[in-house]
């Protein structure tokens, strides 16, 4: 047989093909109307620019839609979804090949291409799709993970996909059996069905079953295409569009900057009308997988917060409400004030989402309404806001001044020197909390040891506004930010080093929106660079084991994971012991989003859950790189180790570890010289 002649009759055994085209018309109209309904809903939202940088956006689609990178982070779900996704992609491509060959008379379904792709590849990917359906069904029926939404619709869709694929293979097998297709072996599943069917079915029965099955298969496929836009299968379209329009900036830049000069500017969100079209697209892109809720630290400790339910409830409301100005907050349990105030803004939900939904910014948008429009926020959070307004820092009742930490260190203030290479931004937590003052002293001594010309603002330093912004007081944030930017411009500040990831993130990702122009480093980045340049020479501490906690605003928000680990590893002789959840999957300390100013219920404290993960590593030292993490982890470790025997775990900033190793190394060197 000449392979160049390999092909098959497309509509073998089928008559009245015109009926297929007649059915196609209502299919397209019904399905098209379903897609149009989605687009019409999105267009009701506020304008937002999300179509710039097309190549970067196409890259997101390629990585997360085609390669399924985000989906595959969860192994089991990633496997079945990838099998089903690529199975359907290949089967769709095969259908397009038939369309080109038969309807446009461009004869491409021939020869080697027909054998290798249209026969063998299509069969194998069809099996892959069936395997994906089987794994998905087993997960829903037997494993039953708690984060899934269980609906009859999802079950019907799985059954429908299974029947469509099964009938496709049966039709192929019956055709091969009747025609004695010389190329049948290139379709292994169809060929196997032919071998089984031929001895037990007459030719007449095979032809009848094939014709009936063909029309049944067609009706199912057309029915699915028409119905899909009205079901969760719409995510095949909405998820791809959402990935294309997802933010290209770091997660730390996810919050929108309000323009208070516009008279119609909304102070936060409490209606669908206040959301942008991209927010409304986010709602429709949700696949109900529950990964965001599964990753949420507040949900993990039993708080009334489910990012998935927030998005799905907003989706249902956007579909059902014709009046877009009806209140949202309190409309459902997931949109209650308690749920909104439970968020630590750690962005674990955004990291976990496989389709690029921005859950956390929507929570902050609704907090803005509660704070600026209604002035309704928890009492201790109100105290933090009042302190920011009156004193320029959120720690009501703080007993220290901005410079008490620097006694005996001869630290220059920027107002007293003509110029300096680096501004050390101490931050509210570093200056006003006694434990964190030790961290700033360590950083100062390391900079002095390395010969860095630096200064601090001292009493001219005010809060960056991070706390105000996360608590929803956007106006106060912008007021503080503009004051700080004016101070930086007056002193011509070009480089800033800070020990607070929240300050770092605010400087790096949020101040530029307000006109700032300076470079900012987290202290772990800057110190690691000094070690690489040979300006600091640490001597590792012997017989010590260290684990590192990733601050959310350094890691997930800004993708900085390695510098603090390298410094921690340089400070002890053993490798860093990693916790169960690390790097981009790190568990929050519980102090972000203003939650460090809330006295939480003892059974719902995020810091205790994270501290237990640290204690479980068996490490002696828990290294941190954030003043909020320091406070939360010290409290958490004490609680976890209360009543336990053995040496308690130390909580130390990476800078303290480094200073100890550099300082002790210098003492040893001095002893050798003497």
N, C-alpha and C positions, 0 to 999 in steps of 0.2 A: 504493500500500500504506500502511496505517495503522500507523505505528510503535508505537502503543499496543498493538497486537495481536501484536507480535513475540514469539515463544517457540519452543520445540521440544518434541517428545515425548522424555521422559527415557529411557525404556527401549525406544526404537524397535528393532524387529527382535529383541528378546530375550524369551524365555519362561522359565518356571520360575524366577522371581525369588527364590522361597523358598530356592533353593540358595545364593544369595548370603548371605542371612541365616544360613543353616546354617553356611556357611564362616566367617562373621564371628565366631561364638561361639568356636571354637578359636583364632582369630587373637587375639582379645582376651585369652583365658586364657593363651596362650603368651607373648604380649608383656607382659601384666600381670605374669606370674610373673617374667619377666626384670627388670622394673623393681623388683619386690618384693625380688629377690635383692640388688640394689644397696642399697636402703634398709636391708635386714636387716644387710648388712655395715657400713654407716655407723653403725648403732645400737650396734655393739660398741665404738665409740670412746668416749673420755672426754667428759664434758659440756662444752659451750661455748656461750655466748650469741651468736647471730648473727641474731636476728630482730627486733632493735630498729630504730628509725628506718625504718619501712617506705617512706616516700616517697623518702628518699635511696637506699635499696636498689633501689626500682623505677626510679629515675633511672639507676642503673648498668646495669640490664637494658635500659632504653630506648636508652642511648648505645652500649653495647658488644654487645648481642645484636641489637636491631632495626636500629640505625643502623650497626652493624659498625665502629665507630670504631677499636677496637684492631686488628681484623683488617685494616683498610685501611691500616695503617701500612706494611705490605709490599705494594707496589703490585700486582705481578702476582697474588700469592695473594689479595690483597684484592679485586681485580676479579672473579676467577672465583668466589670464595666468595660475594661479594655477589650476583652474578648467579644462582648456584644457590640461595642462601638465599631471596632474594626471589621467585624463580620458584616455588619449592616453597611458600612462604607463600601466594602468590596462588592457586596451583592447589589448595591445601588449602582456602582460603576458598571457591573455586568449588564444591568438593565439598560443603562445609557448606551452601552456597546450595541445591544439589540436594537435600540431606537435608531442609532446611526446607520446600522447595517440594513435594517428592514425598511424603516420609514423614510430615510433619506437616500437609500440605495447606494451608500458608500460602503463597499464590501470589505469591511475590516475583520469580520468574524470568520477568519480563514486561517488555515495552515498552523504554523507553530504558535501564533498568538492564540488561536482558538484552543489548541491543546493545552498549552501551559497556563494561560490565564482563564479563559472562559470555561474550561473544563476542570482542570486539576486545582488551580488556586481557588476558584469559586467554591468548589466542593469543600476544600479544607477550611476555608473561612466560614462557610455555612456551619460546619461542625463546631468551629470555635464559638460561633454565636449561640448555638444550642447549648454548648458547655457553659457559656456565660449565663444563659437563662436558668440552667439547672442550679448553678451556684447561687444565683440571686434568689431563686425560689426556696432553696434549702435554708438560706439565711433568714428569709422572712417567715418561713413556716416552722423552723426548728431552733435556729440560733436566737432569733428574736432579740437583737440588740435594742436596748431601751431608747436610744436616740432616734430610731426610725419613726416615721409617721405611718401607721397601718391603716390603709383605706382599701375599700373594695375595688376602686379604680386601678390601683397599682397591681392588684392581683389579676384583674381582667386584662390589663396590658401585657403582663407576663404570659398569660395563657394565649392571648392573641398572637404574640410574637412566636410562641412555640408552635402553634398550629400552622402559621404561615410558613415557617421554616420546614416543618415536617411535611406539609403538603407539597412544598417545592421539591423536596428530595423524592417523594413518592411519584410525582409527575415525571421527574427525570428517569427514575427507574423503570416505570411502566413504558415510557417511550423507547428506552433502550431495549427492553424485553421484546416489544412487538416488532421494532425495525431491525433487530439484530445489528445495532449500530456498530460498525467496525472500529469506531473510536471510543466505544463505551467504557473501556478500561481506564481511560484518562479521567473519568468521573467516578472515583472509587466508591463513593456512597451510593450513587445512582446504580452503578454496576452491581453492587452487592444486593440492592433491592430487586434488581432485575433477576438475579440468580435465584432469589428466594421466591419471587412472584411467579415466575414462568411455570414451574411444575404444578402450582396449585390454582392457577387462574388461566382460563381459556383466553384466546386472542380477543374474542368478542367482549368478554368481561373486562379484559385489560383496556381495550379501546373505550368502552363505556365508562369505566372508572376514571380513565385519563381525562376524557372530555368533561365529565361532571366535576371532577376534582379541579380541572383547570379554571372553570368558571367560578367555582367556590373559592379557590385561591385568589382569583382576581378581585372578587367582591370583598374578601377580607382585606386585601392590600389597599384597595380604594377606600374602603370604610375606615381603615386606620389612618390613611392620609387625610381624610376629611375630618376625622374626630380629633386627631392629635393636637391641633392648636387649642382645643378646648380642655385639654387634660395636662397633667404634669409633663407629658411628652413634648409640650411646647418648648421645654428647655433645650431641645435640640437646636432650636432657632435662637431663643432668648439668651441661652448661656454663651453661645458663640459671640453674639452681639455684645453681651456684657463683658466678656473677656477682651473684646476689641476696644471697648470704651472704658475699661478699668483705669484707675489712676496710674500714671507713670512715675509719680513721685514716691519717696519713701512713705511708709505708713505714718511716720511722725508728722507728715505734712497733710494728713487726711482731713483735718478740720477746716471748714470754710471760714474765710475772713469776711465779717459783715461790714457793709458800708453804711455807717451811721449818718452820712451826709445825705443819703437818699431818704426822702420823707416817707416813702412807701416801704422802707426796709423793715422786714418782720423781725421782731425780737424773739427769735427762736421759732420752733415748729410745734404747733398743736392742731394742725389740719393738713389734709392731703394737698391742699392748694399751696402750702408753703414749701413742699418738697420740689426738687428739680426733676426734670424728665429722667435723668440718670438714676435718681432714687427710685422712681416708679418702675424703671427697668430692672433695678436690683430686686424689687419685690417679685417680679414675674420670672426672674432667672433662677430663683430658689428651687433646688431639686429635692428638698425635704430630707436630705441625707442626715441632718442632725449633727454634723461634725463640729459646727460652731458651738453648739450647746455642750457637746461632749468635751470640748477643749476649754470651756469657760470655767475659771477657778471659782467664781462666785456660785455657779450652779453646782460645782463639785462638792462644795461644803454645805449644800442644802439651802442656799438663798433663793429667793423668788425671782430668778433671772434666767431666761432662756432666749439667747439671741435668735435661735431658729423660730421660736414662737412669735417673737416680736416681728420678724420679717414676714412670716406666714399670716399673722393677723393683719398686718398692714396690707398684704396682698389681698386678703379677703375683703377688707374695707375698701380698697381701691377698686375692686371689681363690683362691689355691691352699692357703693354710695354714688349717687348722682350729684349731690351737693358736696363740694370739696371743702367747704369751710366748717364742717361739723367737727367738734372736738375729738381728738385722738386719745389724749392722756386720760386713763381711767376707763376707756371704752371696753377694754378686755383685761383679764388678769395679767397678761404678759406686758401690757402697757401701763401698769399701775405705777404710781410714784415710787413705791418701795422697790420695784424691779429696776426702774431707771437709776435710782441712787445706789444700787448694789454694784454697778459696773466699776471696775478698777481701771478701765481704758487701756488694758494690757494688750489689746489687739490680737489675742489668741484666736478669737472668732474669725478675724480677717485672714490670719495665717492659715487656718484650717479650711476655709471655704474653697472648694475646687472650682468655683465659677466666678470668683472675683467680687463677691458682694462686700460692701463696706457697712458692716453692722454697727460698729462702735460710733462712728460719726453721727449716725442717726439718733443714737441715744443721747449724745452730747447736744445735738440740735434741740431735742425735746427738753433736756435739762435747762437750756438757755431760756426757754419759755417759762419754766417754773421759777427760775431765778430772777430774770429781768422783767418779766411781765407780771408775775404773781407774787414774787418775793417769798416763795414757799420752798424752803430746803431745810434739811435737818438742823437742829439747834447748834450743834458743834460746828457744822459747816458754815452756818451763819456767823459764828464767832470768828472763824478763820477769815471770812470775807470782810467783816468789820475791822479786824486787825490789819488786813491788807490796806484797807482804805485809810485807816488812821495812822499806821506805823510803817507801812511799806513791807510788811512781812506777815505770814499767816499764823505765827505762833503766839496767840494771845497769852499774856502772862509770862512771856520769856524774861529771864532775869539777866541775860547777858547783852552786851552791846556788840556792834559789828566788829570791834577790834579786840575784844577781851582775849580771844584765842591766840593773839600774836604776841603776848607779853614775853619779853626776853629774847625774841627772835630777830629783832631789828629788821622788820618788814617795811619796805618803803611804800608810801602811799602815792598814787598817781599824781595827786595835786602838789607833791613835794619834789618831784623829779622832772627834769626837762623832757625826757623821753624814756621809753622802755620797749623792749622787744616783745614782751608778753604781759598781758593782763591776767592775773590769777583771779578768777571769779570764784569767790568763797561760797556764795549762796546762803540762803536763809538757814537751811539745815546744818551747813558747815559752821556758820558763825554763832548760831543761837542755841544749838543743842550740845550739851557738854560732851557727850560721847563722840560726836562727829568733829568736835574741835581738835581732837587728837589726830584725826585723819588729815585735816588741813595742815596741822603742824608737821606731820610727816611729809606731805607734799612740798611744803615750803622748804624744809631742810633738804629734800632731794633736789629741788631746783637750785638751791644755794650750793649744794655739793657739786652739781653739774656745771656751775658757773653761768646759769641763765640769768639774764638781766630782766627782772620782772617787778611788778608793783601790784597793789590792790587798790580798790576804790575806797575802802573803809566805810565811813559814814555816808558816802555818796552812793553806795550800792543799795539798790532796792530789788525786791523780788522780780523775777523775770515775768511773772504773771501766769506761769504754768497752772498753778492751783486754781486761780480765778477762772481761767479758760475752761479747765476740765469740770469745774463746778457750774459752768454755764454763764459766768459773768463776763461776757465778751467785751463789754464796754470798759470794765475795770482792767481787763487784760491789755487792751489796746492803750489805755492811759499809761499803765506802768511801762509797757514796751516802748512807747514814744519817748517817755522820760529817759529810759536807759539808752535808747538810740541817740538821743540828743547829747547825753553825757559822753558816749563813745565818740561821737563826732567832734565834740569839743576837745577831747584829749587825743584825737586821731588814732583811736585804737584799731589795730589791724589784725592782731592775733589774741585769742582768748583761750585759756585753759580752765576747765571746770571739773570738779569732782562729782557733780550732780548730773546724771543722765537726763533728768527732766529739764534742767537749765540748758544742757547741751542740745537737746532736741529743739527746744524753743528758739535758741539762738540760730541753729542750723536751718531749721525747716519753716519756722513761723515768722521770725523777724524780717527776713528778706521780703515778705509780702508787704511790710510796712516801710521798706526803704533802707534797711541796714546793709552794710557792705563790710564784713570782716570775716576772718577765718576762725573757726572754733574747733578745739580738740577736747575730747574727753581725757581726763588725766591718765588713764591707762594707755591710751594711744600715744600720748606725748612722752610718758615715762619709758614706754617700751622702745620708742625711737631713740631716746637718750642712752638706753642700755646698748642698743645696736651700734650706736656711734661711739661707744667706749667711754662715754662721759660718766657712766655709773657702772660700778663693778660689784654686783651682788655675790655674796658667799652663801650658798644654800644652807638652810637650817637642817641639821641631821635628825633622823628619827622622827620626822613629822609627816603626817598625811593631811593633804588639803583637798577640799572639794570647792567648786566655784558655783555661785548662784548667778545666773544671767539676769541683769536688770532688764525689764521689758523695754524701757525707753532707750536702752543701749543696743539690745539684741534685736527683738522683733521690729521695733520702730526704725532702727538704723543699720541693721545687719552688721554690727560690730561684735564679734564673738572671740576672735583669736588673741588680740593684744592682752586682755586681762588674764587669759589662760597662760599665755607665755610668761607673763610676769609672775604669776602664782607658781608656775613650774620652775622658774629660776630661783625662787625664794626657798624652796625645799628640795630635797634630793630625790624624792619619789615622784612619779607622774601624778597629775591631777586626777583624783577619783571623781568620776562623773556620776551625777544623780540619775534617777530613773527618767526624769524629764529634763532635757538640756537643750541648749542652743535655741533654735526657732520653736521648739516644743516646750521650752522652759515653763514652769509653773510660777505664777505671779507671787510676789511677797505679800500682796494684799494692801499695799500702801498707796498705790496710784489712784488717779481720778478723784482725789480728795478723801479717800477712804482712811488715810492715816489720821484724819481728824474726827473719826467716828469711833465710839466705843461699841464694838460689835458684840453680839451674843457669843458666849463662850463656846458654844457648839458649832458656830458658823464662822470661825476665824481662818481666813485663807493662810495667814502666816504660819499657823500651827501645822497645817497640812504640808506646806512647803518645808518647814523646819524638820518635820518627821522624815521627809525624803533625804535631807542632808544628814541627819543622824543615822539613817539606815546605811549610809555608805561606809560607816566605821571610821571616817576621817576625824582627825583631832581639831582641824581648823576649817571653819566655813568662811571662805573668802567672798567678799562682796565688793561692789564698785558703785555704791549709791547710798546717800544718807538715809533715804526712806527705807531701803532694804536693810541697812544696819539696824535701825530702830525696830523694824518688824521682825527681823530674824533673831535678834538678841532676845526679844520677848518670846518668840516661838520656840527657840532652843531651850530656854529655861523651863518652859512648860512641858516640852517633850521629855526632858531629862530629869524632871522633878521626881525625886524618890529613887532614881537609878544610881547604882554604885559605879565607881570608876571615875576617871578624869573627865570633867565636863568639857564639851566642845567650845572652843573659842570662836567668836565671830570677829573677824578682822577685815578691814579694807585692804585691797591689794597693795595700796600705797604704804600701809603700815608694815605689811610683810616685806616689801621691798626695802623700806628704810631700815628695818631691823637687820636685814641681810647685808645691806651696804654698810651700815654703821658698825655692826659686829665685825664685818670684814676689815674695816678700817682699824678697829681696835686691835685685831689680830696682827695686821700689818705693822702697826705702831709698836707692838710688843716685839716683833721680829727685828725692827730697826734698832730699838733700844737694847 
